[in-house]
Amino acid sequence: MENKHRQGEPLDDHVSDAFIAAVAVTCGLVVVSRNEAEFRNTGAKTINHGIYRTLVNISFVD
């Protein structure tokens, strides 16, 4: 999140995403999201939800 702040990206609208990114980075997890751009410059590894569904071949409730 520090990178987002340094690059001038607003953080106020993304507090929940910041918490998700912080947990993912701290615990070594990957964030699965439809909107990977929200996690840009957070240090969190991400994978697109659609790609994940294809790779794992599981069904999520939409």
C-alpha positions as CSV (number, residue, x, y, z in Angstrom):
1,M,0.0,0.0,0.0
2,E,2.9,2.3,0.6
3,N,3.7,2.1,-3.2
4,K,0.1,3.1,-4.0
5,H,0.5,6.1,-1.7
6,R,3.9,7.1,-3.1
7,Q,2.5,7.0,-6.6
8,G,-0.4,9.3,-5.6
9,E,-3.2,6.7,-5.8
10,P,-6.0,7.4,-3.4
11,L,-6.3,5.0,-0.5
12,D,-9.6,6.2,1.1
13,D,-11.8,4.4,-1.3
14,H,-9.9,1.1,-1.0
15,V,-9.6,0.4,2.7
16,S,-11.2,-3.0,2.4
17,D,-8.9,-3.9,-0.5
18,A,-5.9,-2.6,1.6
19,F,-6.8,-5.0,4.4
20,I,-7.1,-7.9,2.0
21,A,-3.8,-7.1,0.4
22,A,-2.1,-6.8,3.8
23,V,-3.3,-10.2,4.9
24,A,-2.3,-11.8,1.6
25,V,1.2,-10.3,1.7
26,T,1.7,-11.1,5.4
27,C,0.5,-14.7,5.0
28,G,2.0,-15.4,1.6
29,L,-1.4,-15.8,-0.1
30,V,-2.6,-15.0,-3.5
31,V,-5.7,-12.8,-4.0
32,V,-8.3,-14.1,-6.4
33,S,-10.3,-11.1,-7.7
34,R,-12.4,-10.0,-10.7
35,N,-10.7,-6.6,-10.4
36,E,-6.9,-7.1,-10.2
37,A,-6.3,-3.4,-10.7
38,E,-7.5,-2.7,-7.2
39,F,-4.5,-4.6,-5.9
40,R,-1.9,-3.0,-8.2
41,N,1.1,-1.6,-6.4
42,T,0.2,-3.3,-3.1
43,G,2.8,-6.1,-3.2
44,A,0.0,-8.7,-3.2
45,K,0.1,-11.4,-5.8
46,T,-3.2,-11.7,-7.7
47,I,-4.9,-13.9,-10.2
48,N,-8.0,-13.1,-12.2
49,H,-11.2,-14.8,-10.9
50,G,-12.1,-16.1,-14.4
51,I,-8.7,-17.6,-15.0
52,Y,-8.8,-19.2,-11.6
53,R,-12.2,-20.8,-12.3
54,T,-10.8,-22.2,-15.5
55,L,-7.6,-23.6,-14.0
56,V,-9.2,-25.1,-10.9
57,N,-12.4,-26.1,-12.8
58,I,-14.7,-25.3,-9.9
59,S,-18.0,-23.5,-9.7
60,F,-18.6,-20.4,-7.6
61,V,-22.0,-18.9,-6.8
62,D,-22.3,-15.6,-8.6
